[in-house]
């Protein structure tokens, strides 16, 4: 298997779920998983143990690949976001960059002016 230079890990945090996908530099999806795929339901799904278990699955897949560097993209809001990033930084070597793509509206859209007669 040829040695891949860069692997991109995308993490999408939603209020009820976390999605992980592993891509190569061309954008082809090599592996994906989510917290819902581990058959846990409700509030047990977003606990730190379930996040660590799912990241362990991602790490096992990455050990099969020959890669040099890792680029991590993070999007969304969740209370376990910092915990997941911390686990990834500790378990993976050669993390090039962690990029947070979360859209945060500061004041929302401008309201239209009400016409007075």
Sine and cosine of phi, psi and omega as CSV:
sin_phi,cos_phi,sin_psi,cos_psi,sin_omega,cos_omega
0.00,0.00,0.76,-0.65,0.01,-1.00
-0.94,0.35,0.47,-0.88,-0.05,-1.00
-0.99,0.17,0.87,-0.49,0.05,-1.00
-0.98,0.19,0.67,-0.74,-0.03,-1.00
-0.98,0.20,-0.71,0.71,-0.15,-0.99
-0.72,-0.70,0.72,-0.69,0.09,-1.00
-0.89,-0.45,0.71,-0.70,0.00,-1.00
-0.95,-0.32,0.84,-0.55,0.07,-1.00
-0.96,-0.28,0.88,-0.48,0.02,-1.00
-0.96,-0.27,0.76,-0.65,0.04,-1.00
-0.84,-0.55,0.82,-0.57,0.04,-1.00
-0.92,-0.40,0.89,-0.45,-0.01,-1.00
-0.99,-0.17,0.88,-0.48,0.12,-0.99
-0.93,-0.37,0.20,-0.98,-0.02,-1.00
-0.88,0.47,-0.45,0.89,-0.08,-1.00
-0.90,-0.43,-0.08,1.00,-0.11,-0.99
-0.41,-0.91,0.28,-0.96,0.09,-1.00
-0.74,-0.68,0.78,-0.62,0.01,-1.00
-0.94,-0.34,0.70,-0.71,0.05,-1.00
-0.86,-0.50,0.67,-0.75,0.13,-0.99
-0.64,-0.77,0.62,-0.79,0.02,-1.00
-0.92,-0.39,0.85,-0.52,-0.04,-1.00
-0.86,-0.51,0.38,-0.92,0.18,-0.98
-1.00,-0.06,-0.08,-1.00,-0.11,-0.99
-0.93,0.36,-0.40,0.92,0.04,-1.00
-0.99,0.17,-0.19,0.98,0.01,-1.00
0.99,-0.13,0.09,1.00,0.03,-1.00
-0.97,0.24,0.73,-0.68,-0.02,-1.00
-0.98,0.21,0.86,-0.51,0.01,-1.00
-1.00,-0.06,-0.55,0.83,-0.07,-1.00
-0.34,-0.94,0.58,-0.81,0.11,-0.99
-0.55,-0.84,0.44,-0.90,0.07,-1.00
-0.37,-0.93,0.21,-0.98,0.05,-1.00
-0.55,-0.83,0.20,-0.98,0.04,-1.00
-0.94,0.34,-0.44,0.90,0.03,-1.00
-0.94,0.33,-0.36,0.93,-0.01,-1.00
-0.97,0.24,-0.20,0.98,0.02,-1.00
-1.00,0.01,0.19,0.98,0.10,-1.00
0.90,0.44,0.41,0.91,0.12,-0.99
-0.99,-0.13,0.58,-0.82,-0.09,-1.00
-0.83,-0.56,0.45,-0.89,0.13,-0.99
0.96,0.28,-0.58,-0.81,-0.09,-1.00
-0.95,0.30,-0.28,0.96,0.03,-1.00
-0.95,0.33,-0.27,0.96,-0.09,-1.00
-0.95,0.31,-0.51,0.86,-0.10,-0.99
-0.97,-0.24,0.46,0.89,0.06,-1.00
-0.99,0.11,0.29,-0.96,-0.05,-1.00
-0.93,0.36,-0.49,0.87,0.01,-1.00
-0.94,0.33,-0.63,0.77,0.02,-1.00
-0.94,0.33,-0.56,0.83,0.07,-1.00
-0.91,0.41,-0.68,0.73,0.02,-1.00
-0.91,0.42,-0.61,0.79,0.02,-1.00
-0.90,0.43,-0.68,0.73,0.00,-1.00
-0.93,0.36,-0.61,0.79,0.05,-1.00
-0.93,0.38,-0.47,0.88,0.09,-1.00
-0.91,0.42,-0.61,0.79,0.06,-1.00
-0.90,0.43,-0.65,0.76,0.04,-1.00
-0.90,0.43,-0.67,0.75,-0.01,-1.00
-0.91,0.43,-0.62,0.78,0.04,-1.00
-0.90,0.44,-0.61,0.79,0.05,-1.00
-0.93,0.37,-0.65,0.76,-0.02,-1.00
-0.92,0.39,-0.46,0.89,0.04,-1.00
-0.93,0.38,-0.44,0.90,0.04,-1.00
-0.97,0.26,-0.42,0.91,-0.02,-1.00
-1.00,0.07,0.46,-0.89,0.16,-0.99
-0.99,-0.17,0.95,-0.30,-0.03,-1.00
-0.73,-0.69,0.37,-0.93,0.02,-1.00
-0.97,-0.24,-0.70,0.72,-0.10,-0.99
-0.74,-0.68,0.40,-0.91,-0.01,-1.00
-0.81,-0.58,0.74,-0.67,0.08,-1.00
-0.90,-0.44,0.81,-0.58,-0.08,-1.00
-0.93,-0.37,0.83,-0.56,0.08,-1.00
-0.94,-0.33,0.76,-0.65,-0.05,-1.00
-0.83,-0.55,0.69,-0.72,0.04,-1.00
-0.60,-0.80,0.65,-0.76,0.10,-1.00
0.96,-0.29,0.13,-0.99,0.00,-1.00
-0.92,-0.40,0.68,-0.73,0.06,-1.00
-0.23,-0.97,0.44,-0.90,-0.02,-1.00
-0.97,0.24,-0.31,0.95,0.00,-1.00
-0.98,-0.18,0.27,0.96,-0.04,-1.00
-0.91,0.41,-0.73,0.68,0.00,-1.00
-0.91,0.41,-0.59,0.81,0.01,-1.00
-0.91,0.41,-0.67,0.75,0.00,-1.00
-0.92,0.39,-0.65,0.76,0.03,-1.00
-0.91,0.42,-0.64,0.77,0.01,-1.00
-0.89,0.45,-0.67,0.74,0.02,-1.00
-0.90,0.43,-0.66,0.75,0.00,-1.00
-0.91,0.42,-0.66,0.75,0.00,-1.00
-0.91,0.42,-0.57,0.82,-0.01,-1.00
-0.97,0.23,-0.54,0.84,-0.11,-0.99
-1.00,0.00,-0.44,0.90,-0.05,-1.00
-0.98,-0.20,0.58,-0.81,0.10,-1.00
-0.98,-0.19,0.39,-0.92,0.06,-1.00
0.88,0.47,0.72,0.69,0.11,-0.99
-0.98,0.20,0.89,-0.45,-0.06,-1.00
-0.98,0.22,-0.78,0.63,-0.12,-0.99
-0.43,-0.90,0.57,-0.82,0.16,-0.99
-0.91,-0.42,0.90,-0.43,-0.09,-1.00
-0.93,-0.38,0.84,-0.54,0.01,-1.00
-0.99,-0.15,0.90,-0.44,-0.05,-1.00
-0.97,-0.25,0.42,0.91,-0.07,-1.00
-0.94,0.33,0.77,-0.63,0.06,-1.00
-1.00,0.03,0.83,-0.56,-0.04,-1.00
-0.80,-0.60,0.95,-0.31,0.03,-1.00
-0.97,0.26,0.82,-0.57,-0.06,-1.00
-0.97,0.23,-0.66,0.75,-0.04,-1.00
-0.70,-0.72,0.04,1.00,-0.01,-1.00
0.99,0.16,-0.12,-0.99,-0.01,-1.00
-0.99,0.17,0.46,-0.89,0.03,-1.00
-0.96,0.28,0.76,-0.65,0.01,-1.00
-0.96,0.26,0.59,-0.81,0.02,-1.00
-0.96,0.29,0.54,-0.84,-0.04,-1.00
-0.94,0.34,0.72,-0.69,0.00,-1.00
-0.99,0.14,0.78,-0.63,-0.03,-1.00
-0.98,0.21,0.79,-0.62,0.01,-1.00
-0.97,-0.22,0.73,-0.68,0.02,-1.00
-0.96,-0.27,0.00,0.00,0.00,0.00
